[in-house]
Amino acid sequence: MMMIGESAPVSAGASSGGFITPAYRWGFALIVSLFFLWALANNLNDILIRQFQKALGLNRAQAGFIQFVFYIGYFVVALPAGLLMRRFGYRAGVLTGLLLYATGAALFYPASLMLSFGAFLFALFLIAAGAACLETTANVYTAEFGSAQTTVQRLNLAQAFNGLGASIAPVLGGLLIFSGVEHSAAQVAAMTQVKRAAYRVAEASTVQLPYALLAVAALAVAGAVAIVRLPAMRKSQDTPLRAQMAELAQCKSLSGAVVAQFFYVGAQVGIWSYFIDFVKDVTPWVSERQGAYLLSLSLVLFMIGRFSGTALMARIRPPVLLGGYALANIALCAVAAMAPGWIALVALVLTSFFMSIMFPTIFGLGVAPLGAARPLGSSFIIMAIIGGALFPPLMGLIAVRAGSIAPALFLPLLAFVVIAVYAFRLKSDKTA
């Protein structure tokens, strides 16, 4: 079934169109904007973890459930999104994702009035459901906009704009969500009940504007997606679903990518979720807002890493670059966990640069041999994002027991060990 505005593939598909097929340049630009959009929501969670500790009186372990619920949304929705895309096409997947995203963002307003952590979690689940549709669709869709030989590079380019959104989110969150008012736990406990309630209402209300803007942006992009010219997907419904599932189950490239992606997303989300808490632990004189700016600096390095990684892959095979970056982050996590003050903080800031290429490279290598089964294969890799649901609560529990977030960084360190093993196993495969 071809959606309105979808064009038939050029000759043997978009794969004959060079890096980007000229007829679909505007469509590609619009799909790239989705990477930017979901990065904003994903990385505002890092601000919410700190803010909800203040507004809702949560501890670090409880606040970690923000990411748990968010990435559970990815796990639950990714496969239905793949089936939706398989049946109705890429455009349907994008539009469904944008509408879910906008609905969840709009629900932040009533949740802030209710001062309900449960209501916020439901809104975040809907945003995550939308983001899961977008990621399942957009990551694999980039393959249709140019030659098969440049798929991984093209995905890294698109993901670079995800890095741009990620780097902007902490700045926006620091300016729009953090009020600048910081009270210690003892000061909050000493407040009268009325004063404490007023303080929490004021802190909760700061999320209203940024999430309203996200809802409006998602609806605007949905309007553009509905009319822009896009390539049609390769026929996948001609192959029975059961046979296609059996084929994917036997694909070692896909199964390895699912495992690696689980650990990568867990490490990334865990590090960024507690970045501001880490700043406050190792450099207590730095304010929350300054911590948000340092997180933004780290994510600027993440964005730079994606642009530079796209260029490096013209000369260095993706598995080799992936393995080298994983080794760098093993060392940096060790330094951040054990070194004092600014040395630890600089090490943690640098981890984002070396995480930059990991998601798109693992994804691209995993779906590369799948052909028409890519939509479903994409779903399984996106389901692996559930790693982001598990790592933050575990790191929060470690931090609560240890009295500091630093020891919890050994968990991301172990994740980068898994990624290094995956990468260097692929290195021996000359087709990767």
Secondary structure, DSSP 8 states (H G I E B T S, - for coil): ---TTEE--STT-GGGS-SS-GGGHHHHHHHHHHHHHHHHHHHHHHHHHHHHHHHS---HHHHTHHHHHHHHHHHHHHHHHHHHHHHH-HHHHHHHHHHHHHHHHHTHHHHHHHT-HHHHHHHHHHHHHHHHHHHHHHHHHGGGGS-GGGHHHHHHHHHHHHHHHHHHHHHHHHHHT--S----HHHHHHS-HHHHHHHHHHHHHTTHHHHHHHHHHHHHHHHHHTTS-EE-----TTS-HHHHHHHHHT-HHHHHHHHHHHHHHHHHHHHHHTHHHHHHHH-TTS-HHHHHHHHHHHHHHHHHHHHHHHHHTTTS-HHHHHHHHHHHHHHHHHHHHHS-HHHHHHHHHHHHHHHTTHHHHHHHHHHTT-GGGHHHHHHHHHHGGGHHHHHHHHHHHHHHHHTSSGGGGHHHHHHHHHHHHHHHHHHT-TT-
